[in-house]
Amino acid sequence: GEFLTIQKDLSTSAEIIIAPGDIREYNEATECWICKKAFLKLSSEVS
């Protein structure tokens, strides 16, 4: 049903659209922009 449809949508890769000026802000982020809590550790995915 609906759950499988949502899972299928979420499993499809999509290109991230990010402005050049936002890359530095993304790389320097130390807290979640939604909940404002600090990240527990640096992610190896952030480069």
PyMOL Python script that loads the backbone (N, CA, C, O; Angstrom):
from pymol import cmd

cmd.read_pdbstr("""\
ATOM      1  N   GLY A   1       0.797  -1.177   0.000  1.00  0.00           N
ATOM      2  CA  GLY A   1       0.000   0.000   0.000  1.00  0.00           C
ATOM      3  C   GLY A   1       0.852   1.259   0.000  1.00  0.00           C
ATOM      4  O   GLY A   1       1.870   1.364  -0.684  1.00  0.00           O
ATOM      5  N   GLU A   2       0.398   2.176   0.777  1.00  0.00           N
ATOM      6  CA  GLU A   2       1.029   3.499   0.839  1.00  0.00           C
ATOM      7  C   GLU A   2       2.472   3.417   1.349  1.00  0.00           C
ATOM      8  O   GLU A   2       3.355   4.104   0.835  1.00  0.00           O
ATOM      9  N   PHE A   3       2.707   2.575   2.359  1.00  0.00           N
ATOM     10  CA  PHE A   3       4.054   2.429   2.916  1.00  0.00           C
ATOM     11  C   PHE A   3       5.052   2.013   1.840  1.00  0.00           C
ATOM     12  O   PHE A   3       6.137   2.586   1.747  1.00  0.00           O
ATOM     13  N   LEU A   4       4.698   1.030   1.035  1.00  0.00           N
ATOM     14  CA  LEU A   4       5.607   0.556  -0.014  1.00  0.00           C
ATOM     15  C   LEU A   4       5.855   1.628  -1.063  1.00  0.00           C
ATOM     16  O   LEU A   4       6.964   1.746  -1.585  1.00  0.00           O
ATOM     17  N   THR A   5       4.831   2.405  -1.373  1.00  0.00           N
ATOM     18  CA  THR A   5       4.983   3.499  -2.333  1.00  0.00           C
ATOM     19  C   THR A   5       5.966   4.539  -1.794  1.00  0.00           C
ATOM     20  O   THR A   5       6.834   5.017  -2.524  1.00  0.00           O
ATOM     21  N   ILE A   6       5.824   4.883  -0.523  1.00  0.00           N
ATOM     22  CA  ILE A   6       6.724   5.855   0.098  1.00  0.00           C
ATOM     23  C   ILE A   6       8.142   5.306   0.141  1.00  0.00           C
ATOM     24  O   ILE A   6       9.087   6.024  -0.184  1.00  0.00           O
ATOM     25  N   GLN A   7       8.311   4.047   0.536  1.00  0.00           N
ATOM     26  CA  GLN A   7       9.638   3.430   0.590  1.00  0.00           C
ATOM     27  C   GLN A   7      10.296   3.438  -0.787  1.00  0.00           C
ATOM     28  O   GLN A   7      11.496   3.693  -0.898  1.00  0.00           O
ATOM     29  N   LYS A   8       9.528   3.163  -1.828  1.00  0.00           N
ATOM     30  CA  LYS A   8      10.070   3.161  -3.185  1.00  0.00           C
ATOM     31  C   LYS A   8      10.542   4.564  -3.558  1.00  0.00           C
ATOM     32  O   LYS A   8      11.622   4.723  -4.126  1.00  0.00           O
ATOM     33  N   ASP A   9       9.743   5.577  -3.245  1.00  0.00           N
ATOM     34  CA  ASP A   9      10.124   6.961  -3.520  1.00  0.00           C
ATOM     35  C   ASP A   9      11.407   7.333  -2.784  1.00  0.00           C
ATOM     36  O   ASP A   9      12.296   7.958  -3.363  1.00  0.00           O
ATOM     37  N   LEU A  10      11.507   6.958  -1.524  1.00  0.00           N
ATOM     38  CA  LEU A  10      12.657   7.336  -0.711  1.00  0.00           C
ATOM     39  C   LEU A  10      13.918   6.568  -1.079  1.00  0.00           C
ATOM     40  O   LEU A  10      15.021   7.026  -0.781  1.00  0.00           O
ATOM     41  N   SER A  11      13.783   5.421  -1.714  1.00  0.00           N
ATOM     42  CA  SER A  11      14.958   4.633  -2.073  1.00  0.00           C
ATOM     43  C   SER A  11      15.590   5.093  -3.388  1.00  0.00           C
ATOM     44  O   SER A  11      16.685   4.651  -3.735  1.00  0.00           O
ATOM     45  N   THR A  12      14.915   5.966  -4.110  1.00  0.00           N
ATOM     46  CA  THR A  12      15.436   6.480  -5.367  1.00  0.00           C
ATOM     47  C   THR A  12      16.422   7.605  -5.093  1.00  0.00           C
ATOM     48  O   THR A  12      16.077   8.580  -4.425  1.00  0.00           O
ATOM     49  N   SER A  13      17.643   7.484  -5.598  1.00  0.00           N
ATOM     50  CA  SER A  13      18.657   8.522  -5.405  1.00  0.00           C
ATOM     51  C   SER A  13      18.276   9.783  -6.159  1.00  0.00           C
ATOM     52  O   SER A  13      17.651   9.729  -7.218  1.00  0.00           O
ATOM     53  N   ALA A  14      18.662  10.912  -5.597  1.00  0.00           N
ATOM     54  CA  ALA A  14      18.417  12.196  -6.242  1.00  0.00           C
ATOM     55  C   ALA A  14      19.649  13.069  -6.072  1.00  0.00           C
ATOM     56  O   ALA A  14      20.353  12.974  -5.067  1.00  0.00           O
ATOM     57  N   GLU A  15      19.905  13.916  -7.053  1.00  0.00           N
ATOM     58  CA  GLU A  15      21.039  14.823  -6.985  1.00  0.00           C
ATOM     59  C   GLU A  15      20.726  15.950  -6.002  1.00  0.00           C
ATOM     60  O   GLU A  15      19.630  16.511  -6.014  1.00  0.00           O
ATOM     61  N   ILE A  16      21.693  16.270  -5.159  1.00  0.00           N
ATOM     62  CA  ILE A  16      21.526  17.369  -4.214  1.00  0.00           C
ATOM     63  C   ILE A  16      21.791  18.677  -4.953  1.00  0.00           C
ATOM     64  O   ILE A  16      22.818  18.830  -5.614  1.00  0.00           O
ATOM     65  N   ILE A  17      20.870  19.601  -4.834  1.00  0.00           N
ATOM     66  CA  ILE A  17      21.036  20.917  -5.445  1.00  0.00           C
ATOM     67  C   ILE A  17      21.458  21.870  -4.333  1.00  0.00           C
ATOM     68  O   ILE A  17      20.685  22.143  -3.415  1.00  0.00           O
ATOM     69  N   ILE A  18      22.695  22.377  -4.421  1.00  0.00           N
ATOM     70  CA  ILE A  18      23.219  23.255  -3.379  1.00  0.00           C
ATOM     71  C   ILE A  18      23.989  24.398  -4.036  1.00  0.00           C
ATOM     72  O   ILE A  18      24.789  24.181  -4.946  1.00  0.00           O
ATOM     73  N   ALA A  19      23.738  25.600  -3.571  1.00  0.00           N
ATOM     74  CA  ALA A  19      24.414  26.776  -4.111  1.00  0.00           C
ATOM     75  C   ALA A  19      25.863  26.798  -3.623  1.00  0.00           C
ATOM     76  O   ALA A  19      26.145  26.338  -2.517  1.00  0.00           O
ATOM     77  N   PRO A  20      26.779  27.320  -4.427  1.00  0.00           N
ATOM     78  CA  PRO A  20      28.191  27.348  -4.030  1.00  0.00           C
ATOM     79  C   PRO A  20      28.420  27.979  -2.653  1.00  0.00           C
ATOM     80  O   PRO A  20      29.253  27.490  -1.890  1.00  0.00           O
ATOM     81  N   GLY A  21      27.710  29.035  -2.327  1.00  0.00           N
ATOM     82  CA  GLY A  21      27.869  29.686  -1.032  1.00  0.00           C
ATOM     83  C   GLY A  21      27.383  28.846   0.127  1.00  0.00           C
ATOM     84  O   GLY A  21      27.791  29.065   1.267  1.00  0.00           O
ATOM     85  N   ASP A  22      26.515  27.886  -0.150  1.00  0.00           N
ATOM     86  CA  ASP A  22      25.972  27.038   0.909  1.00  0.00           C
ATOM     87  C   ASP A  22      26.906  25.888   1.271  1.00  0.00           C
ATOM     88  O   ASP A  22      26.764  25.293   2.340  1.00  0.00           O
ATOM     89  N   ILE A  23      27.849  25.568   0.406  1.00  0.00           N
ATOM     90  CA  ILE A  23      28.740  24.436   0.640  1.00  0.00           C
ATOM     91  C   ILE A  23      29.586  24.669   1.890  1.00  0.00           C
ATOM     92  O   ILE A  23      29.730  23.772   2.720  1.00  0.00           O
ATOM     93  N   ARG A  24      30.151  25.886   2.026  1.00  0.00           N
ATOM     94  CA  ARG A  24      30.975  26.179   3.205  1.00  0.00           C
ATOM     95  C   ARG A  24      30.141  26.086   4.474  1.00  0.00           C
ATOM     96  O   ARG A  24      30.576  25.500   5.465  1.00  0.00           O
ATOM     97  N   GLU A  25      28.944  26.662   4.446  1.00  0.00           N
ATOM     98  CA  GLU A  25      28.063  26.610   5.612  1.00  0.00           C
ATOM     99  C   GLU A  25      27.732  25.163   5.972  1.00  0.00           C
ATOM    100  O   GLU A  25      27.715  24.805   7.150  1.00  0.00           O
ATOM    101  N   TYR A  26      27.471  24.337   4.974  1.00  0.00           N
ATOM    102  CA  TYR A  26      27.191  22.915   5.189  1.00  0.00           C
ATOM    103  C   TYR A  26      28.387  22.221   5.837  1.00  0.00           C
ATOM    104  O   TYR A  26      28.231  21.479   6.807  1.00  0.00           O
ATOM    105  N   ASN A  27      29.575  22.464   5.300  1.00  0.00           N
ATOM    106  CA  ASN A  27      30.784  21.810   5.803  1.00  0.00           C
ATOM    107  C   ASN A  27      31.161  22.259   7.210  1.00  0.00           C
ATOM    108  O   ASN A  27      31.787  21.506   7.956  1.00  0.00           O
ATOM    109  N   GLU A  28      30.782  23.482   7.574  1.00  0.00           N
ATOM    110  CA  GLU A  28      31.141  24.020   8.889  1.00  0.00           C
ATOM    111  C   GLU A  28      30.037  23.849   9.931  1.00  0.00           C
ATOM    112  O   GLU A  28      30.201  24.272  11.075  1.00  0.00           O
ATOM    113  N   ALA A  29      28.935  23.244   9.557  1.00  0.00           N
ATOM    114  CA  ALA A  29      27.808  23.086  10.484  1.00  0.00           C
ATOM    115  C   ALA A  29      28.210  22.239  11.685  1.00  0.00           C
ATOM    116  O   ALA A  29      28.876  21.214  11.543  1.00  0.00           O
ATOM    117  N   THR A  30      27.795  22.682  12.868  1.00  0.00           N
ATOM    118  CA  THR A  30      28.084  21.948  14.099  1.00  0.00           C
ATOM    119  C   THR A  30      26.808  21.550  14.828  1.00  0.00           C
ATOM    120  O   THR A  30      26.854  20.867  15.851  1.00  0.00           O
ATOM    121  N   GLU A  31      25.661  21.985  14.289  1.00  0.00           N
ATOM    122  CA  GLU A  31      24.386  21.644  14.912  1.00  0.00           C
ATOM    123  C   GLU A  31      23.321  21.427  13.850  1.00  0.00           C
ATOM    124  O   GLU A  31      23.443  21.909  12.724  1.00  0.00           O
ATOM    125  N   CYS A  32      22.291  20.706  14.214  1.00  0.00           N
ATOM    126  CA  CYS A  32      21.163  20.436  13.327  1.00  0.00           C
ATOM    127  C   CYS A  32      20.375  21.724  13.115  1.00  0.00           C
ATOM    128  O   CYS A  32      20.037  22.409  14.081  1.00  0.00           O
ATOM    129  N   TRP A  33      20.085  22.054  11.877  1.00  0.00           N
ATOM    130  CA  TRP A  33      19.352  23.291  11.606  1.00  0.00           C
ATOM    131  C   TRP A  33      17.885  23.184  12.007  1.00  0.00           C
ATOM    132  O   TRP A  33      17.208  24.202  12.147  1.00  0.00           O
ATOM    133  N   ILE A  34      17.390  21.972  12.191  1.00  0.00           N
ATOM    134  CA  ILE A  34      15.986  21.787  12.569  1.00  0.00           C
ATOM    135  C   ILE A  34      15.813  21.868  14.082  1.00  0.00           C
ATOM    136  O   ILE A  34      15.022  22.672  14.574  1.00  0.00           O
ATOM    137  N   CYS A  35      16.550  21.037  14.824  1.00  0.00           N
ATOM    138  CA  CYS A  35      16.359  20.970  16.280  1.00  0.00           C
ATOM    139  C   CYS A  35      17.387  21.785  17.056  1.00  0.00           C
ATOM    140  O   CYS A  35      17.246  21.969  18.265  1.00  0.00           O
ATOM    141  N   LYS A  36      18.419  22.274  16.373  1.00  0.00           N
ATOM    142  CA  LYS A  36      19.480  23.090  16.975  1.00  0.00           C
ATOM    143  C   LYS A  36      20.358  22.335  17.970  1.00  0.00           C
ATOM    144  O   LYS A  36      21.103  22.962  18.724  1.00  0.00           O
ATOM    145  N   LYS A  37      20.288  21.000  17.987  1.00  0.00           N
ATOM    146  CA  LYS A  37      21.155  20.205  18.857  1.00  0.00           C
ATOM    147  C   LYS A  37      22.498  19.987  18.162  1.00  0.00           C
ATOM    148  O   LYS A  37      22.568  19.848  16.941  1.00  0.00           O
ATOM    149  N   ALA A  38      23.559  19.960  18.968  1.00  0.00           N
ATOM    150  CA  ALA A  38      24.904  19.763  18.431  1.00  0.00           C
ATOM    151  C   ALA A  38      25.047  18.353  17.871  1.00  0.00           C
ATOM    152  O   ALA A  38      24.451  17.405  18.382  1.00  0.00           O
ATOM    153  N   PHE A  39      25.850  18.229  16.806  1.00  0.00           N
ATOM    154  CA  PHE A  39      26.164  16.912  16.278  1.00  0.00           C
ATOM    155  C   PHE A  39      27.024  16.177  17.299  1.00  0.00           C
ATOM    156  O   PHE A  39      27.852  16.796  17.968  1.00  0.00           O
ATOM    157  N   LEU A  40      26.841  14.882  17.427  1.00  0.00           N
ATOM    158  CA  LEU A  40      27.596  14.100  18.397  1.00  0.00           C
ATOM    159  C   LEU A  40      29.040  13.892  17.963  1.00  0.00           C
ATOM    160  O   LEU A  40      29.946  13.896  18.797  1.00  0.00           O
ATOM    161  N   LYS A  41      29.260  13.710  16.669  1.00  0.00           N
ATOM    162  CA  LYS A  41      30.610  13.544  16.135  1.00  0.00           C
ATOM    163  C   LYS A  41      30.586  13.949  14.673  1.00  0.00           C
ATOM    164  O   LYS A  41      29.523  14.019  14.057  1.00  0.00           O
ATOM    165  N   LEU A  42      31.752  14.215  14.125  1.00  0.00           N
ATOM    166  CA  LEU A  42      31.834  14.557  12.714  1.00  0.00           C
ATOM    167  C   LEU A  42      31.528  13.328  11.878  1.00  0.00           C
ATOM    168  O   LEU A  42      32.040  12.242  12.148  1.00  0.00           O
ATOM    169  N   SER A  43      30.707  13.499  10.880  1.00  0.00           N
ATOM    170  CA  SER A  43      30.372  12.398   9.992  1.00  0.00           C
ATOM    171  C   SER A  43      31.478  12.225   8.968  1.00  0.00           C
ATOM    172  O   SER A  43      32.023  13.211   8.472  1.00  0.00           O
ATOM    173  N   SER A  44      31.815  10.993   8.647  1.00  0.00           N
ATOM    174  CA  SER A  44      32.820  10.736   7.622  1.00  0.00           C
ATOM    175  C   SER A  44      32.298  11.112   6.243  1.00  0.00           C
ATOM    176  O   SER A  44      33.077  11.210   5.295  1.00  0.00           O
ATOM    177  N   GLU A  45      30.986  11.325   6.117  1.00  0.00           N
ATOM    178  CA  GLU A  45      30.401  11.705   4.835  1.00  0.00           C
ATOM    179  C   GLU A  45      30.629  13.179   4.528  1.00  0.00           C
ATOM    180  O   GLU A  45      30.567  13.579   3.366  1.00  0.00           O
ATOM    181  N   VAL A  46      30.887  13.982   5.532  1.00  0.00           N
ATOM    182  CA  VAL A  46      31.105  15.413   5.329  1.00  0.00           C
ATOM    183  C   VAL A  46      32.540  15.614   4.891  1.00  0.00           C
ATOM    184  O   VAL A  46      33.477  15.208   5.579  1.00  0.00           O
ATOM    185  N   SER A  47      32.702  16.244   3.742  1.00  0.00           N
ATOM    186  CA  SER A  47      34.071  16.468   3.265  1.00  0.00           C
ATOM    187  C   SER A  47      34.288  17.918   2.935  1.00  0.00           C
ATOM    188  O   SER A  47      35.381  18.299   2.518  1.00  0.00           O
TER     189      SER A  47
END
""", "prot")
cmd.dss("prot")
cmd.show_as("cartoon", "prot")
cmd.util.cbc("prot")
cmd.orient("prot")
